[in-house]
Amino acid sequence: LCRTKKKAQGEGNATAISNLLPFLEYELHTQLMNKLKLRGMNALFGLRIQISVGETMLLGLASATGVYLTALPSPGGIQIAGKTPSDITYEQHISNMQKKINDTIAKNKELYEINPP
């Protein structure tokens, strides 16, 4: 995940970084949770987060091993949400995307042999 920042030095640079870090961490967490749900898994092990700071950019990389644990609740599905204009083609597109997501989750559960009780 990359986020741009203004080029600064000293205290201004530290302020810019400290303002961006919470949002970067939140977005990394959100992406990890969505990828976990997409694969039909409900737990992560060995989470490793790397954050690199450049002159004009912050880079965040999160990696972990995802598993399905029967002792934990099954992951919820991913639902596309947002304001929808009253355009029928837009609604069809959203419906098509939701179907693709649900199909991918089902295929991943079959691939990883995830059979919740």
Number of C-alpha atoms within 10 A of each C-alpha: 13 12 14 12 17 12 12 14 11 7 9 12 16 11 12 15 18 11 12 14 16 11 12 19 17 11 14 18 14 12 14 17 18 16 14 20 20 22 23 28 25 19 18 16 10 9 10 10 13 9 15 10 12 12 12 12 14 18 15 17 14 15 14 13 11 19 16 22 14 13 9 10 12 17 17 12 13 15 10 10 8 6 5 10 9 8 8 10 10 12 13 11 11 15 13 12 14 16 12 12 17 16 13 15 20 15 15 17 18 13 10 13 11 17 11 12 6
